Amino acid sequence: MIALTLAQISRAVDGELRLAGRDTEDTVVSGAVDTDSRLIEPGGIFVAKPGETTDGHLFVDAAVAAGAVVAVVEHPVPAAVTQIVVADAVQALADLARDVVARVRALGDLRVVGITGSNGKTTTKNLLARILQDEGETVAPRASFNNEVGAPLTMLRVTEATRFLVCEFGASGPGSIARMAGLVDPDIGIVLMVGMAHAGGFGGIEGTVKAKSELVRAVRPGGVAILNADDGRVASMAPIADERGVSVRWFGTTPAADVRADGIETDAAGTRCTVHVGGSALPLRLHVLGAHHVMNAIAALSAAIELGVEASTAIARLETVELAERWRMQPMGSDRVRIINDAYNASPDSMAAALRTLAQITGPGERTVAVLGAMSELGEYAGEEHDRIGELAVRLRIQRIVVVGAEARRLYLAAVGEGSWDGEAVFFATADEAYEYLQGELRDGDRVLVKSSNSVGLRFLGDRLGESFS
C-alpha cells in the first residue's frame, strides 16, 4: 500500500484511532493490507473481518506476531497494537481502497480496467495483465480475488508507480458489481458474456444481465466499454454506455466487431486463429487450451489497444502465456494419459465449452473421458441444466462419462437416458471412489477432462490423477 499516516487511514475508514506503543497520529504505515493473519508481512495492516466460520478478531495476536502494526477491528481487542475501530470491517476495507486508488489516480498515470462476465473473467484478467506488465507496473488480482473482500485487497496493492490496475468483478447479488466498481470508477469496463452461472441468485438470466451491466454504468464518462458483439445480452448494454458518455468497442467473431477473430482451430497444443483489427489480419497462437479462450484473448487485446499497446505487440505477449490459471484447462499427466484439470469453476456455458474442447483435441486412437461434478448456484435451473450437459456429453461422443457426487446425479441419469446405458456412463458418490475406478480404467491414449464447480472439490481429484499419470 502507499504510505499513509495513521490519521489518514483512520479518516479514510471513518474509524476511531486507538494508539499503542510509540505510535502517534503522524506515524506512517506503508505495509500490505490483508484479512488473513497467515499472510501478514512485517509493517502490514490486518483487517479483522468476521467470517462465516470464524472471526478475524481471534487472530489479531497472530497478525501482530507476523508483523502487523495496525489492526482494523469492529471492537477493541486486548492486543499490543494500534487499533482503528470501525462499524464494519469489510466496509472499512472498501473505503480504504477507494481512498488509496483516488490518491494514486491524482498523480495522473493510473488507468483502471474492470472485467466482468459469467465466464472467463480470471483468464481475461491474466491475459491482459501479461500484455500490460511490459508497459509498466501492473496490479491484478491473485487467483479469483473478485468479491467484496478480494477486489479491495487488489486495489490496495497499487503504489505511486502503478500504471495499470486490472480489477475482476464477480457478482454475489444485485448491486455487488456496482459497489466494487464504484470504488475505482474504471476507465475501461469489459463485459465478456452473460450466461447461466449464478442465475439462481439473480432470479433468472435477466437478473444476471442487469447485474453485469452495473460495470458499464460504473465506467467514468469519457471511458470505454468493451462489449461482446456475439452475445445479444451483452450487446444490449450499449445504450447504457451511450447515455453515460462512454464509448463502445466491440470484440467477437461477427463482422461488426472492432477486434474480430476467425479461422479458429483447436488442438492439444492450444488454439490458432486470425485476429482482424484496424485493417490488419494478424495470426494468433494461444497455448491456452480451448476455442472459447479466443474470446477472452481478443477482449484483453481490445483493452490493451485502448491503453495504447500496438496490436502486434499485444499478440506477441499473449502467445507467451502457457497457462491461464491453475485448475483452468490445466494440462497435467503425460502424453500417455493427458489430464485436463478445469475444476475451479463450472457453469453450463463453461462446462459445454470444456466438453467441446475435449472432443476437439482427442485424435484417432485416443479416448475421451469426462469426469464431471455438479454446477452450483443454478437454483431452480439446476435440474434442466445438468440434464443438458449430460445429453451434450453423449452427443459429443464422449466415450467415458464419470459423474461424481449426489448433486450431479441428474447429469448421469441424463447421459444414460441419451444412450450411455452400456457402461459408458458411471456414477460415484465420492471423489475417492471415482479415483479408484479411474486408476483401473484409464489407459494409454486417454484424454481426461475433470470439470466441476469449485465447491465440489474435483480439482483435487484432477491433481491426484495428474500426479498418478505423470
N, C-alpha and C positions, 0 to 999 in steps of 0.2 A: 504494500500500500504506500501511497505518497506520504511524506512526513506531515503530521498534524500535531498540534498541541492537544493536551488532554481537554482543555477548554473548548477547542474547536470540535473535537469528537463529541463531547457532551452536548454541545449546542446542536450539532447535526442530527443527533438521535433523540433530542428533547429529553435528556436524562438528567438525573441528579448525580453529581460527581462526588464520590467519597474517596478522598486521597488516603494513601497509605505510604509508610516509609518516608523517604525524602522527596516524594513526588510533589510537584506544585501544578497549578493550572497551566503553567508555561512549559511543563515537561513535554518533550517531543517524542512521539511514537511513530515508527515507520515500518513495523513488522507486519507480517501477513496476518490476515483475519481468517478464523476457522471456527466451525461449530463442533469439530471433533477434537477432543483433547489429545488424541493419539497423533494428530497431525500438526499440533502446535510446535512452532520453532521459536528459538530464543528471540525475545523482543516482540512477540506476537500478541494479538488481541483474541481473546476467547469469548465467543458469544454463547452463553448458557441457554440453549434452546430447549424448552420442554418437548419431549418426544412421545410417540405412541407407546413405547415400551419402557422408556426410562426418562430421566430428567437431567439435562446438562448441568444443573446446579450441583449435582452429586459429584461432578468431575472437575470442579474448579481447582481443587488442590492438585489434581493430576496435571491440569493445564499449567499451573504455576510451576510445578516441578519440571515440566518440559520447557519452561522459559517464558510463559505468558507474563506480560507486565500490566495488562489491563483485562478485567472481566466485565462484560456487559451482562447484567443479570436483571431478573424481574423482581428479585427481593435480595437484600443483603445476605451474604453468607460469611461464616467465620473463617475467612482465608486472608493470609497476609499479602494482599494485592490491592491495588487501586481498583475500585468498582464504579461502574456507571449504572445506576438503577433506572430501568425503563419500564413502561407499562407492558410492552410486548417485544420480546427479543427478536422475533422474526421481522416485525415492522422496523425495529431499530436497525437491523442488518440492511434492509432495503433503503432506509433513509440515509445511512452512511454511504451506501453505494451511490445513491443519487448525488450526494454532496461531492464525493471524490471524483466521479466522472465529470460533473459540472466544472470542477476546478481544473481538471486536465483539459477539458474542451476549451476553457477560456484562454488557454495558451495558444490555441489556433490550429494545431496539427492533427488532432484526433478525429478519425472518421469511424462511425459506428454502423455495423451491419447486423440486422436481426433476421433470423431464419425460423420459419415455422412450416408445418405441414404434417399430415397424418403419418407419413413415412419419409425417411431419407434425411432427416434433419442432421443427425450426427455425421453421416457420411459427407453431406454437403459442407457442413462446418469444417470438417477436417480437410477436405479438398481445397476450400477457399483459404484456410489458414496456411496450407502448404504453398499456395500461389503467393500469398501476401508476405510471408515471412522473409522472403528475399528482398522485399521492398522496404522493410523497416520493422521495428519492434511490433509484434502482433500478439495480442492476448485472445485466446479462445478457450472454451470450456474444456475441462478434463472430462473424459468419458461422456456421459449424458447429463451434465450439470445444467438442466434446463427447467428447474422448478423454482418455487418461491425462495428456496434457500440456495440452490446451486447457481442460479443466474446472478444474484447479488455477489456471491463469493467470486464468481468470474470477474464481474465488473470491478471488484476491489483489488484485483491484481494489476490494474493499469498503473503506469508510472508517468512521470513527466515526459519520458521519451517515447511513450507508446503512440504509434501512428494509427493502428487499426485495432478495434475491439470488435470481435465477432461473437454475437450472442445467439444462443439456441433457446427457443421458447416452446416448451410443451404446454399443453392446456389441461389443467386439472379440473376446470369447470368454467362456466361463463364468467368473463371478466379477468381471468387469471393472466392471459397474454397482455391485456390492456395494462394491468398493474405492473407487470415486469417490464414491458417495452416502454411504459411511461417513465421509468426511471432514467432512461437514456435518450429518448426521442431519436430513434435511428435515422441516419442519413439515407440508408438503403434498407428496404424490407423485402425479403424473399419469401414467397408462398409457393411451396413445392407441389402440393396436391391436397385434395380433400377426399378421404376415404372413410371406411367404417371403423378405423381404430378409435377406441374410446367413445364410440357413438352412443353406447348405453348411458354414459354420464351426461350427455347433452340433449337427450330427448329425441335423438334421430339425426339424420345426416344434415338437415337444415340447421340444426343447432350447432353442428360442427362447423358448417360454413360460416356462421355468424361469429363463432369463437376465433377461427383462423383469420377472419377479416379484421379482427382487432389490431393485428400488426399493421395492416395498411393504414388504418386510422391513426396509428401512433407515429408513422413516418412524418418527420418535420416538413412543413411546407418548403417547396423547392427541392425536396429529396426525390428519391426514385423508388418505385415499387416494381419488383421483378416478378412477373407472374407467368404461370404455366399456361401456354396457349392451347395445350392439348386437353386441359381439364376445364370443362364448362363451368364448374362451380368456382374454380379459381378465377377464371376469366370474368365472371360476374362481379368481381371486386373492383374492376377497373373504374367504374363510375365513382366509387368511394375515393379513389386516388384523385380523379379529376376534380371532385368537389373540394379537396384539401390543397389543391395546387401542387400535387405530386405527379411527376412524370411516370409513365408506364413503359417498361421494356418487357418484351415477350421472349420466352425461350420455349423450345419444343421441337416437334417434328413436322409441324404444319408449315406451309409456305409463308404464312404471315409472320412467323416468329423472327425476331431480330437476330437471335442466335439459334440456328437450326441444325439438327443432326439428321443424317440419313445414311443409308447403306450400313445399318447396324448388324454386326455379326459377332457371335459369341462362341468361344471355345474354352477348353480347360485352362488356357493361359491368360484369359481375360476377354476384353471386348474391343472391337475395332469399329470405327465409324468415320464419316466425313463431317466436319463442322463448317457450316456456312455462316460467315459473319463479315459485314462490311464489304461485300462484293468478293471476298476471298473464300476459297474452299480449302480447308486445312485438314489433313489426316490426324486422327487421334487414336492412340493405342492405350487403352486403360488396362492396367494389370488387375484391377479390382473385378472380381467375378460378377457377372450378371448384367444383362442388357438394360435392366431398369436403372443401373447406376449411371448410364449415359445421361439421363435427365438430371441427376444430381450434379454431374460434371459440368453440363452446359449452364446450369443455374449458377454454379460457382464461377464459371467463366464469365457469365454475364455481369456478375457483381464486380469481378476483377477489372473488366473493361471499363465499367463506370468509375472505378477508382484509379484509372489511368494506366493500367497494365496492358501492354500490347498483347493481342490475342495469341500470336505465335509464341510469345514468351510464356504466357499462362499455360498454354497447351503443353509446352516442353516440361513445365513443372508438374502438371497433372500426371504426365507419363512416368514420373519418378515415384509415384505413390504405389507401394506394393500391397498395402492392407488398409482398408478404410478405418477399421477399428476392431479391437479384439471381439470375438464372438459375432462378427457381422461378415458373413460369407468368408469366414476364415479357413483357408486350406490347411489341413492337418493330415496326419497319417503319412502315407508314402505313395509312390507310383503304383505300388501293388494294390493297396486299398486306400483310396483317397476319401478323407472325411472333410465335409464342408460344414463347419460349425457356425450356424446362423441363428442361434437360440437366445440372443439377448432380448429380442422383442419379436412380436408377431401380430399381424393384423390380417384380415382377409386379403388385402392387396399385396402385402409383402410375402405372405405365405404362397399365394398364387405365383408371384414373380420368382420366388426361390424354387418352386417345383418346376417351372418352365426352364429355369437355368439348369437344373439338374438334368432334365431331358435333353437340353441342347448340348451340354458338354460331354455327354456319355456317348462314346464311339462304338463301332461294331465290335462285338465280342465282349463288351463290358456290360455290367448290370446296374440298373438304377435301384437304390434302396432309400426310402424316405422314412426317417424316424421323427414322428410328429407328436407334439403335445398340444395342449389347449391354447386358444387365443382368448385372452382375458379382456374384461371391460367392454363386452359387447352387449350386455344387458339382455333385453328381450330378443335381440337379433342373434344371440349366440347359437341357438339350435340350427337355424337355417344356414348360417354362415359356415358352421362346421360341416353340415351336410354338403354344402357346395364345394368345400375343399376336398372332402373325401371322394366326391364324384369326379372332380378335376384330376386328382391323382390317378384315378383309374383311366380316365380318357387320355391322359398323357402317357399311358402305358408304363407307369412306374411299376417295376417288377416285384418289389417287396415293400409293403406299407406296414410299418411297425408303429402302432399307436400306443402312447403311454399316458396313463392317468385317467381317473374316472371322469374328469371334466371333458375329456376328448373322446369318450367312448362313442358319442354320436358320429364323430368323424369316421371311426372304424366301421360302425354299422352302415353308414352311407357308402363306404367303399365296398363292403360286402354286397350291399343291395345293387351296386352299379356293375358288379361282375367279379369282384375279387373274393370269390367264395371258396376257392380250392387251395387255401393256404397262402395265397399271395398277400393277404392282409391278416395281421395278428394283433392281439391286444394284450397289454400287460398293465397291471395296476401300478407298478413302481418302476423307477429307472433301474434299480438293481436287477430286477427280473429281466428287463429289456437288455441290459448289458450282458447277462449270462446267455441269453438267447443269441445275441449278435456275435458273441465270442465263437459260438459254434456254427453260425450261419454264414458269416461273411467270408468271402473267398477272393482270390486274385481277380483283379479286373472290376471289382465293385466300386461304384461311386456313390457315396453315402451322404445324404443331407440330414442334418439334425436341426429341427426348427420348432420353436415354441415361444410363448410369451416368457418374459423374464421371470415372472413369479413361479412358473412351473419348474425352473431349475434344470432344464435339459442341457443347458450349456455345459454343465459339469459332466454330464454323460458324454457330450461331444469331446470334452477334454480327455476323459478316460479312454474313449475309443481312439482318439488321436495318438495318445501315448502307446496304447496297446498295439497299434498297427504301424508305428513309425519305423 
